[in-house]
Amino acid sequence: MLSPGERLGLPHRFEAVGEALASGSDPLGACAVAGEELARDGASLPESLESLRSTWLTVTGGDPSYDAVSALLTAWSETTLGYLHRLSCEDPLTGLASQAHLRSRISELYRAQKGADLNARHALVVCELPGTGDPSDAPGDHFTRAMRLARAGESARTVFARGETIARLGTSRVAVLVERDERLGRRVRVLRTLLSSIDPAHAPRAWIEGLPGSDDVAAILLDELARR
């Protein structure tokens, strides 16, 4: 077992690794946990590997084993990739899906349709929050605009509550990827009513946007909706 002084001398997050080495236990699980925690802390991979080596040298006098390096590296990489994936799927300010994620979902539908008319079964419902003329609509006030979009997203989730993809498009629009049915028009009208509570003085817009005949053109459409 390590003394309190020896434990304090180990790199941050490697105390359990040091204890496992000192007691003769298998350190691989502790190495994996250290890799996960360091990735969440924002530590780089070289920093993490150097801390692993320092711990091994302090406790055993030698270099870490291949299995220990592999356990730390795998855990660090998987945690980092998971974080990046969440960023690509979700807009961090609004909690809405990102445009990239919406684009990916639409591409999946085009592939699944295998040449059939996607627009016959699916559509986009687009919500637009107009500018108010208020100073909070200044280009630099990203937070206020993001909060308005987050509220628009909440309204959309209330109306489309069956797991539809609800994404942010640009600075003033939210898009929902929906299946077409006989209730779609009525749902859009309900959505307009809910959106009007965000800013009663300025009427929002909500409309059904048809999907084009190909995935490539759909990408152009999303870019245009995000820019307008």
NUVEX-489349 format. One record per residue (C-alpha): z negated, x, y; residue number from 1. Coordinates in nm, 3 decimals. Layout:
<recs>
+---------+---------+---------+---------+
|      zz |      xx |      yy | drenlum |
+---------+---------+---------+---------+
|       Z |       X |       Y |     NUM |
...
+---------+---------+---------+---------+
</recs>
This chain:
<recs>
+---------+---------+---------+---------+
|      zz |      xx |      yy | drenlum |
+---------+---------+---------+---------+
|   0.000 |   0.000 |   0.000 |       1 |
|   0.065 |   0.108 |   0.356 |       2 |
|  -0.221 |   0.171 |   0.597 |       3 |
|  -0.222 |  -0.032 |   0.921 |       4 |
|  -0.107 |   0.278 |   1.109 |       5 |
|   0.180 |   0.343 |   0.869 |       6 |
|   0.288 |  -0.021 |   0.889 |       7 |
|   0.289 |  -0.011 |   1.269 |       8 |
|   0.507 |   0.301 |   1.256 |       9 |
|   0.788 |   0.124 |   1.074 |      10 |
|   1.088 |  -0.021 |   1.261 |      11 |
|   1.059 |  -0.384 |   1.371 |      12 |
|   1.146 |  -0.631 |   1.090 |      13 |
|   1.104 |  -0.365 |   0.820 |      14 |
|   0.733 |  -0.398 |   0.752 |      15 |
|   0.795 |  -0.599 |   0.432 |      16 |
|   1.054 |  -0.345 |   0.317 |      17 |
|   0.802 |  -0.066 |   0.366 |      18 |
|   0.532 |  -0.256 |   0.179 |      19 |
|   0.767 |  -0.318 |  -0.114 |      20 |
|   0.860 |   0.050 |  -0.133 |      21 |
|   0.499 |   0.164 |  -0.111 |      22 |
|   0.384 |  -0.075 |  -0.384 |      23 |
|   0.676 |  -0.002 |  -0.617 |      24 |
|   0.812 |  -0.358 |  -0.590 |      25 |
|   1.181 |  -0.449 |  -0.570 |      26 |
|   1.270 |  -0.415 |  -0.198 |      27 |
|   1.611 |  -0.589 |  -0.209 |      28 |
|   1.482 |  -0.932 |  -0.111 |      29 |
|   1.294 |  -0.782 |   0.183 |      30 |
|   1.608 |  -0.592 |   0.285 |      31 |
|   1.807 |  -0.917 |   0.288 |      32 |
|   1.542 |  -1.093 |   0.498 |      33 |
|   1.541 |  -0.801 |   0.742 |      34 |
|   1.921 |  -0.821 |   0.771 |      35 |
|   1.907 |  -1.193 |   0.851 |      36 |
|   1.632 |  -1.151 |   1.109 |      37 |
|   1.802 |  -0.858 |   1.279 |      38 |
|   2.129 |  -1.051 |   1.306 |      39 |
|   1.942 |  -1.340 |   1.470 |      40 |
|   1.776 |  -1.090 |   1.705 |      41 |
|   2.120 |  -0.967 |   1.810 |      42 |
|   2.075 |  -0.619 |   1.664 |      43 |
|   2.398 |  -0.434 |   1.585 |      44 |
|   2.487 |  -0.330 |   1.232 |      45 |
|   2.450 |   0.046 |   1.309 |      46 |
|   2.103 |  -0.020 |   1.456 |      47 |
|   2.006 |  -0.220 |   1.149 |      48 |
|   2.126 |   0.046 |   0.905 |      49 |
|   1.950 |   0.319 |   1.101 |      50 |
|   1.624 |   0.122 |   1.087 |      51 |
|   1.667 |   0.079 |   0.712 |      52 |
|   1.720 |   0.454 |   0.669 |      53 |
|   1.422 |   0.534 |   0.890 |      54 |
|   1.201 |   0.305 |   0.683 |      55 |
|   1.316 |   0.464 |   0.357 |      56 |
|   1.260 |   0.815 |   0.491 |      57 |
|   0.914 |   0.727 |   0.620 |      58 |
|   0.794 |   0.575 |   0.293 |      59 |
|   0.986 |   0.764 |   0.022 |      60 |
|   1.120 |   1.074 |   0.194 |      61 |
|   1.476 |   0.991 |   0.088 |      62 |
|   1.775 |   0.777 |   0.180 |      63 |
|   1.803 |   0.407 |   0.090 |      64 |
|   1.981 |   0.309 |  -0.229 |      65 |
|   2.329 |   0.159 |  -0.234 |      66 |
|   2.185 |  -0.177 |  -0.343 |      67 |
|   1.944 |  -0.180 |  -0.049 |      68 |
|   2.221 |  -0.103 |   0.201 |      69 |
|   2.440 |  -0.369 |   0.041 |      70 |
|   2.162 |  -0.632 |   0.055 |      71 |
|   2.097 |  -0.569 |   0.424 |      72 |
|   2.465 |  -0.549 |   0.517 |      73 |
|   2.555 |  -0.871 |   0.331 |      74 |
|   2.269 |  -1.067 |   0.486 |      75 |
|   2.343 |  -0.935 |   0.837 |      76 |
|   2.716 |  -1.015 |   0.803 |      77 |
|   2.667 |  -1.366 |   0.663 |      78 |
|   2.416 |  -1.456 |   0.933 |      79 |
|   2.640 |  -1.320 |   1.209 |      80 |
|   2.948 |  -1.499 |   1.075 |      81 |
|   2.752 |  -1.822 |   1.046 |      82 |
|   2.651 |  -1.792 |   1.410 |      83 |
|   3.008 |  -1.724 |   1.522 |      84 |
|   3.133 |  -2.017 |   1.316 |      85 |
|   2.886 |  -2.249 |   1.486 |      86 |
|   3.002 |  -2.124 |   1.825 |      87 |
|   3.367 |  -2.190 |   1.738 |      88 |
|   3.284 |  -2.542 |   1.614 |      89 |
|   3.047 |  -2.650 |   1.888 |      90 |
|   3.046 |  -2.627 |   2.264 |      91 |
|   2.703 |  -2.477 |   2.339 |      92 |
|   2.649 |  -2.661 |   2.670 |      93 |
|   2.735 |  -3.015 |   2.561 |      94 |
|   2.676 |  -3.013 |   2.184 |      95 |
|   3.025 |  -3.159 |   2.140 |      96 |
|   3.276 |  -3.011 |   1.901 |      97 |
|   3.495 |  -2.745 |   2.058 |      98 |
|   3.864 |  -2.789 |   2.123 |      99 |
|   3.930 |  -2.528 |   1.854 |     100 |
|   3.739 |  -2.734 |   1.598 |     101 |
|   3.926 |  -3.053 |   1.694 |     102 |
|   4.252 |  -2.860 |   1.662 |     103 |
|   4.149 |  -2.746 |   1.313 |     104 |
|   4.059 |  -3.101 |   1.203 |     105 |
|   4.395 |  -3.234 |   1.323 |     106 |
|   4.576 |  -2.954 |   1.140 |     107 |
|   4.396 |  -3.050 |   0.820 |     108 |
|   4.520 |  -3.407 |   0.857 |     109 |
|   4.879 |  -3.296 |   0.911 |     110 |
|   4.861 |  -3.084 |   0.596 |     111 |
|   4.712 |  -3.372 |   0.399 |     112 |
|   4.979 |  -3.616 |   0.516 |     113 |
|   5.256 |  -3.390 |   0.381 |     114 |
|   5.524 |  -3.516 |   0.617 |     115 |
|   5.406 |  -3.876 |   0.647 |     116 |
|   5.356 |  -4.034 |   0.990 |     117 |
|   5.007 |  -3.923 |   1.091 |     118 |
|   5.014 |  -4.142 |   1.402 |     119 |
|   5.030 |  -4.453 |   1.185 |     120 |
|   4.681 |  -4.385 |   1.052 |     121 |
|   4.507 |  -4.172 |   1.316 |     122 |
|   4.485 |  -4.136 |   1.692 |     123 |
|   4.286 |  -3.973 |   1.969 |     124 |
|   4.061 |  -4.173 |   2.195 |     125 |
|   4.038 |  -3.982 |   2.523 |     126 |
|   3.759 |  -4.035 |   2.778 |     127 |
|   3.795 |  -3.900 |   3.129 |     128 |
|   3.516 |  -3.873 |   3.383 |     129 |
|   3.664 |  -3.869 |   3.733 |     130 |
|   3.548 |  -3.642 |   4.012 |     131 |
|   3.291 |  -3.797 |   4.241 |     132 |
|   3.341 |  -3.600 |   4.559 |     133 |
|   2.980 |  -3.494 |   4.521 |     134 |
|   2.886 |  -3.128 |   4.575 |     135 |
|   2.782 |  -3.121 |   4.210 |     136 |
|   3.150 |  -3.145 |   4.123 |     137 |
|   3.215 |  -2.808 |   4.284 |     138 |
|   3.403 |  -2.571 |   4.052 |     139 |
|   3.101 |  -2.347 |   4.013 |     140 |
|   2.864 |  -2.620 |   3.897 |     141 |
|   2.942 |  -2.598 |   3.526 |     142 |
|   2.603 |  -2.726 |   3.419 |     143 |
|   2.622 |  -3.061 |   3.599 |     144 |
|   2.971 |  -3.130 |   3.472 |     145 |
|   2.867 |  -3.030 |   3.121 |     146 |
|   2.575 |  -3.274 |   3.131 |     147 |
|   2.809 |  -3.556 |   3.234 |     148 |
|   3.036 |  -3.469 |   2.944 |     149 |
|   2.736 |  -3.461 |   2.710 |     150 |
|   2.648 |  -3.815 |   2.818 |     151 |
|   3.009 |  -3.921 |   2.762 |     152 |
|   2.985 |  -3.771 |   2.416 |     153 |
|   2.669 |  -3.973 |   2.347 |     154 |
|   2.853 |  -4.289 |   2.449 |     155 |
|   3.140 |  -4.199 |   2.219 |     156 |
|   2.899 |  -4.140 |   1.928 |     157 |
|   2.746 |  -4.481 |   1.987 |     158 |
|   3.085 |  -4.649 |   1.949 |     159 |
|   3.233 |  -4.416 |   1.686 |     160 |
|   2.941 |  -4.361 |   1.452 |     161 |
|   3.117 |  -4.292 |   1.123 |     162 |
|   3.137 |  -3.915 |   1.146 |     163 |
|   3.444 |  -3.894 |   1.371 |     164 |
|   3.510 |  -3.559 |   1.538 |     165 |
|   3.407 |  -3.584 |   1.905 |     166 |
|   3.516 |  -3.284 |   2.110 |     167 |
|   3.513 |  -3.152 |   2.464 |     168 |
|   3.854 |  -3.106 |   2.629 |     169 |
|   3.843 |  -2.906 |   2.948 |     170 |
|   3.593 |  -2.989 |   3.222 |     171 |
|   3.626 |  -3.367 |   3.244 |     172 |
|   3.747 |  -3.507 |   2.912 |     173 |
|   3.612 |  -3.592 |   2.570 |     174 |
|   3.839 |  -3.671 |   2.276 |     175 |
|   3.756 |  -3.855 |   1.955 |     176 |
|   3.971 |  -3.822 |   1.642 |     177 |
|   3.972 |  -4.172 |   1.493 |     178 |
|   4.133 |  -4.376 |   1.218 |     179 |
|   4.343 |  -4.664 |   1.342 |     180 |
|   4.224 |  -5.012 |   1.246 |     181 |
|   4.221 |  -5.363 |   1.391 |     182 |
|   3.896 |  -5.292 |   1.581 |     183 |
|   4.013 |  -4.980 |   1.764 |     184 |
|   4.113 |  -5.154 |   2.086 |     185 |
|   3.784 |  -5.343 |   2.101 |     186 |
|   3.589 |  -5.021 |   2.046 |     187 |
|   3.771 |  -4.852 |   2.334 |     188 |
|   3.676 |  -5.142 |   2.563 |     189 |
|   3.311 |  -5.106 |   2.460 |     190 |
|   3.336 |  -4.733 |   2.525 |     191 |
|   3.463 |  -4.794 |   2.879 |     192 |
|   3.162 |  -5.016 |   2.944 |     193 |
|   2.920 |  -4.750 |   2.820 |     194 |
|   3.093 |  -4.476 |   3.019 |     195 |
|   3.062 |  -4.677 |   3.339 |     196 |
|   2.683 |  -4.633 |   3.324 |     197 |
|   2.723 |  -4.256 |   3.371 |     198 |
|   2.849 |  -4.303 |   3.726 |     199 |
|   2.881 |  -4.672 |   3.826 |     200 |
|   3.049 |  -4.579 |   4.156 |     201 |
|   3.347 |  -4.414 |   3.988 |     202 |
|   3.527 |  -4.591 |   3.708 |     203 |
|   3.592 |  -4.375 |   3.401 |     204 |
|   3.908 |  -4.389 |   3.197 |     205 |
|   3.937 |  -4.426 |   2.821 |     206 |
|   4.262 |  -4.468 |   2.635 |     207 |
|   4.426 |  -4.429 |   2.295 |     208 |
|   4.651 |  -4.123 |   2.273 |     209 |
|   4.907 |  -4.122 |   1.994 |     210 |
|   4.947 |  -3.816 |   1.774 |     211 |
|   5.289 |  -3.645 |   1.778 |     212 |
|   5.513 |  -3.583 |   1.480 |     213 |
|   5.408 |  -3.226 |   1.407 |     214 |
|   5.102 |  -3.004 |   1.412 |     215 |
|   5.261 |  -2.760 |   1.659 |     216 |
|   5.327 |  -3.037 |   1.912 |     217 |
|   4.971 |  -3.166 |   1.861 |     218 |
|   4.842 |  -2.824 |   1.971 |     219 |
|   5.050 |  -2.851 |   2.289 |     220 |
|   4.916 |  -3.201 |   2.349 |     221 |
|   4.553 |  -3.084 |   2.325 |     222 |
|   4.622 |  -2.799 |   2.566 |     223 |
|   4.780 |  -3.042 |   2.813 |     224 |
|   4.488 |  -3.287 |   2.787 |     225 |
|   4.243 |  -3.003 |   2.848 |     226 |
|   4.432 |  -2.880 |   3.157 |     227 |
|   4.500 |  -3.206 |   3.337 |     228 |
+---------+---------+---------+---------+
</recs>
